[in-house]
Amino acid sequence: MKTYAITIKQKSGLLTELQSDTIYGHFCWRLKEEGGEDDLKEFIELYRKNTPIFILSDGLIKINDDIRFPRPYLFPKIENKQNKYEKIFSFVENKRNKEKNYITLEEINKFLMTGKVEILEKEELNSNKKHLRNIKRIKPIEEALRVSVQIDRKTFGSLEGRLFSYSPTYTRNDVSYVVFVKVFNDELFEKKYKEILLSVFTTGFGKKKSSGYGQFEVINFSTFEKIKEPENSNSFIVLGNYLPSNSDNVTPIGYDINTKYGKFGEEFSLSEDPFKNPIVFLTAGSCFKSANVKPFYGRITNKNEISSVNGFAVQFGMPFTLNFYCSF
């Protein structure tokens, strides 16, 4: 088992978030185009049998060399503070922690060992304060409003009064994304799947990719050995959209949800019913205790679960995960 990091940089506006299940979906379309429907069915069947080739994370923001990991969701303990000082201190500490919705590599490694989120002071993270002052006014990711006019498919002219807007996101020059990949069959991955996975980003990702949106450059693909999972793990944190399976045997430590109202892509966008059934994912940062600690968790959807018209379609809820030790 190896962990890899794909570093990608935006070349154009992005209209679809880099979420793990969406990346899986784009990979499946590329696999079908390259290898045919039989290769795609074989790949999906491996995940149905709980023998995945690899698992993926969401696209995590990277600023220069610092990767921003999702802040773990931990349900707060109900504690009765004895005096006014303790109450004020607890309030200030919780407020300070909530201001930051991500943690650094050093902080995620500390969390994996202890199950506690310890936020380092800014001075510890970056001593170059002048550099911080210069860039803090510009957000790492910015939206830009775009307005277009609807085209008449018969005359190929513009339709009067048919305007619509959308807001692609753009990254700052020092910002890229990292997608973590945990590979369980390295030989097969290298031989059959690696190049197809990388092409997901170079051929266009998400909405309006035919119009030039969602274009990325792959900056680097390499092993990543800086994350340290403890041997005495009893819990896990997900770094993508997660669908629990019965075999995971989980108890929530903290989580958030994302209800997706998806739509089929490619030629299925023109099918009788192009819309998927709503599906509830547990999002990146969600944490769970498990009586069955293992290298991967989650499942893919069952037949007809996301569509009765296109019943064969699946949604991947097997994200990149990290095992950690939780003492409570």
C-alpha positions in Angstrom: 0.0 0.0 0.0 1.4 3.4 -1.0 0.1 7.0 -0.7 0.6 9.4 -3.5 0.0 13.1 -3.9 -1.2 14.6 -7.2 -0.4 18.3 -7.3 -2.5 20.3 -9.8 -2.7 23.9 -10.7 -5.7 25.7 -12.3 -5.3 27.0 -15.8 -8.9 28.3 -16.1 -12.0 29.0 -14.0 -13.5 26.1 -12.1 -17.3 25.6 -11.8 -17.3 22.2 -10.0 -15.7 21.5 -6.7 -12.9 18.9 -6.5 -14.8 16.4 -4.4 -13.7 12.8 -4.2 -17.0 11.3 -5.6 -16.9 13.7 -8.5 -13.3 12.9 -9.3 -14.2 9.2 -9.2 -17.1 9.9 -11.7 -14.8 11.7 -14.1 -12.3 8.8 -13.8 -15.0 6.3 -14.7 -16.0 8.3 -17.9 -12.3 8.4 -18.9 -11.8 4.7 -18.2 -14.8 3.9 -20.4 -13.5 6.1 -23.2 -10.0 4.5 -23.0 -10.8 0.9 -22.2 -14.4 0.4 -23.1 -17.5 -0.6 -21.0 -16.0 -4.0 -20.0 -13.0 -2.3 -18.3 -15.4 0.1 -16.5 -17.6 -2.8 -15.2 -14.5 -4.7 -14.0 -13.3 -1.6 -12.1 -16.7 -1.0 -10.4 -17.0 -4.7 -9.5 -13.7 -4.5 -7.6 -15.2 -1.8 -5.4 -18.4 -3.7 -4.9 -16.3 -6.7 -3.6 -14.4 -4.4 -1.2 -11.2 -4.8 -3.1 -10.5 -1.3 -4.4 -7.5 -0.4 -6.5 -7.2 3.1 -5.0 -9.1 5.6 -2.9 -9.2 9.4 -3.4 -9.4 12.5 -1.4 -11.0 15.8 -2.2 -8.8 18.4 -3.8 -7.1 20.1 -0.8 -5.8 23.6 -1.1 -2.0 24.0 -1.1 -0.4 27.5 -0.6 3.2 27.4 -1.5 4.3 24.2 0.3 1.6 24.2 3.0 -1.3 21.8 2.5 -4.6 22.7 4.2 -6.2 19.5 5.6 -9.9 19.6 6.6 -10.4 20.5 10.3 -11.7 17.4 12.1 -15.3 17.6 13.2 -15.5 16.7 16.9 -18.7 16.9 18.8 -18.1 19.2 21.9 -18.2 17.6 25.3 -20.8 19.1 27.7 -18.8 20.4 30.6 -20.0 22.5 33.6 -17.4 25.2 34.2 -17.0 25.9 37.9 -16.1 29.6 37.7 -16.3 32.7 35.6 -12.6 32.5 34.6 -13.0 29.0 33.2 -16.1 29.9 31.2 -14.4 33.0 29.6 -11.2 31.0 28.8 -13.3 28.2 27.2 -15.3 30.7 25.2 -12.2 32.5 23.9 -10.4 29.2 23.1 -13.4 27.8 21.2 -13.9 31.0 19.2 -10.2 31.1 18.3 -10.3 27.5 17.1 -13.5 28.0 15.0 -11.9 30.8 13.1 -9.7 28.3 11.3 -11.5 25.6 9.3 -8.3 23.8 8.2 -5.2 22.3 9.9 -1.7 22.0 8.7 0.4 18.8 8.1 2.0 19.2 11.5 -1.4 19.7 13.2 -2.9 16.7 11.4 -0.1 14.4 12.5 -0.6 15.6 16.1 -4.3 14.9 15.8 -3.7 11.4 14.5 -1.6 10.6 17.6 -3.9 12.1 20.2 -7.4 12.6 18.7 -7.2 16.3 19.7 -7.0 19.4 17.5 -4.2 21.6 18.6 -4.0 24.8 16.6 -0.5 26.3 16.4 0.0 30.0 16.6 0.5 31.9 13.4 4.1 32.8 14.4 4.9 29.1 14.7 3.5 28.4 11.2 5.2 31.2 9.3 7.8 33.6 10.7 7.7 35.8 7.5 5.0 38.2 8.8 5.7 40.8 6.1 4.9 38.2 3.4 1.6 37.3 5.3 0.6 41.0 5.4 1.1 41.3 1.6 -1.0 38.3 0.6 -3.8 38.3 3.3 -5.9 40.8 1.4 -6.2 38.5 -1.6 -8.2 35.3 -0.8 -6.6 32.0 -2.0 -9.8 31.4 -4.0 -12.0 34.1 -5.6 -15.3 34.0 -7.4 -15.8 36.0 -10.6 -19.3 36.7 -11.9 -19.8 35.8 -15.6 -23.0 36.6 -17.7 -23.8 34.8 -20.9 -26.8 34.8 -23.3 -28.7 31.7 -24.3 -28.3 30.5 -27.9 -31.2 29.5 -30.1 -30.3 26.0 -31.4 -32.2 26.5 -34.6 -30.9 29.9 -35.7 -27.6 29.9 -33.7 -28.4 33.4 -32.7 -28.8 34.9 -29.3 -32.2 34.8 -27.6 -33.5 38.2 -26.5 -33.7 38.6 -22.7 -32.3 35.1 -22.1 -29.4 35.9 -19.9 -27.9 33.6 -17.2 -25.0 34.0 -14.8 -22.4 31.7 -13.3 -19.5 32.2 -11.0 -16.3 30.3 -11.7 -13.5 30.3 -9.1 -9.9 31.3 -9.7 -6.9 30.7 -7.5 -4.1 33.0 -6.4 -0.7 32.5 -8.1 0.8 30.7 -5.1 -2.2 28.3 -4.7 -2.5 24.8 -6.1 -4.5 21.7 -5.2 -3.4 18.3 -3.8 -5.4 15.1 -4.3 -4.2 12.2 -2.2 -4.4 8.7 -3.6 -4.0 5.6 -1.5 -3.1 2.7 -3.8 -3.6 -1.0 -2.8 -2.5 -2.6 -6.0 0.5 -0.6 -7.2 1.4 -2.8 -10.2 -2.2 -2.7 -11.6 -2.5 1.0 -10.8 0.7 1.9 -12.7 -0.1 -0.4 -15.6 -3.7 0.5 -16.2 -5.1 3.4 -14.1 -2.5 6.0 -13.3 -2.4 7.8 -16.6 -6.2 7.8 -16.9 -6.5 9.3 -13.5 -4.1 12.1 -14.3 -5.9 12.8 -17.5 -9.1 13.6 -15.5 -7.5 16.9 -14.7 -5.8 17.7 -18.0 -8.8 17.0 -20.2 -11.2 19.3 -18.3 -13.1 18.9 -15.1 -16.8 19.6 -14.3 -19.3 22.0 -15.7 -18.6 23.8 -19.0 -15.4 22.0 -19.6 -16.1 22.0 -23.3 -16.0 25.8 -23.0 -12.5 25.8 -21.5 -13.4 25.7 -17.8 -11.9 23.2 -15.4 -8.5 23.0 -17.0 -5.6 21.9 -14.8 -1.9 21.3 -15.2 -0.4 18.3 -13.3 2.5 19.8 -11.5 3.7 16.7 -9.7 2.8 13.1 -9.0 4.9 11.5 -6.2 4.8 9.3 -3.1 3.8 11.1 0.1 5.2 9.8 3.3 4.8 12.7 5.6 1.5 11.5 7.2 2.1 9.2 10.2 -0.8 7.0 11.2 -0.4 5.4 14.7 -0.3 1.6 15.1 -2.9 1.7 17.9 -5.5 3.4 15.8 -9.2 2.9 16.8 -10.8 5.7 14.7 -10.6 7.4 11.3 -11.1 10.7 9.6 -12.3 11.0 6.0 -10.8 13.4 3.5 -13.6 13.1 1.0 -17.3 12.3 0.6 -18.1 9.2 2.6 -21.0 6.6 2.6 -20.8 4.2 5.6 -20.9 0.5 4.9 -22.2 -2.1 7.4 -18.8 -3.6 7.7 -17.3 -0.2 8.8 -19.1 -0.6 12.2 -18.8 3.1 13.1 -19.7 5.3 16.0 -19.7 9.0 15.2 -17.2 11.3 16.9 -18.2 14.3 14.8 -19.4 14.9 11.3 -21.1 17.2 8.8 -23.3 16.2 5.8 -23.6 17.3 2.2 -26.8 16.5 0.3 -26.0 16.3 -3.4 -28.6 16.7 -6.1 -26.5 15.5 -9.0 -26.9 15.4 -12.7 -25.5 12.8 -15.1 -22.7 14.0 -17.5 -21.7 13.2 -21.0 -24.3 11.5 -23.2 -26.5 10.7 -20.2 -27.2 14.4 -19.7 -29.6 14.0 -22.6 -31.3 10.9 -21.3 -35.0 10.6 -20.3 -34.2 11.7 -16.7 -30.7 13.2 -16.4 -31.1 14.0 -12.7 -29.8 11.7 -9.9 -31.7 11.0 -6.7 -30.5 13.1 -3.8 -27.8 11.4 -1.8 -26.4 12.4 1.6 -22.6 12.2 2.1 -20.6 12.6 5.3 -18.1 15.3 4.3 -14.3 15.7 4.6 -13.3 16.1 8.2 -15.9 13.8 9.6 -14.5 11.4 12.3 -15.7 8.0 13.5 -14.7 5.3 15.9 -14.6 1.8 14.4 -14.6 -1.6 15.9 -13.1 -2.8 12.6 -10.0 -0.6 11.9 -8.9 -1.1 8.3 -7.0 0.8 5.4 -10.3 1.9 3.7 -13.9 2.5 4.5 -17.2 3.3 2.8 -19.0 1.8 -0.2 -20.4 2.6 -3.6 -24.1 2.9 -4.2 -26.3 -0.1 -5.1 -28.2 -0.6 -8.3 -31.1 1.9 -8.8 -30.0 3.8 -5.6 -29.1 7.1 -7.4 -31.4 6.6 -10.5 -34.2 4.4 -11.5 -33.8 5.3 -15.2 -30.1 4.7 -15.3 -30.1 2.1 -12.6 -26.6 0.8 -13.5 -25.0 4.1 -12.4 -23.0 4.3 -9.2 -21.7 7.0 -6.8 -18.4 6.4 -5.0 -18.5 6.9 -1.2 -15.1 5.4 -0.5 -12.8 8.4 0.1 -9.2 8.7 1.3 -9.1 8.1 5.0 -6.6 8.4 7.8 -6.6 6.2 10.9 -6.0 7.8 14.3 -6.1 7.2 18.0 -9.0 8.5 20.1 -8.9 8.3 23.9 -12.5 9.3 24.6 
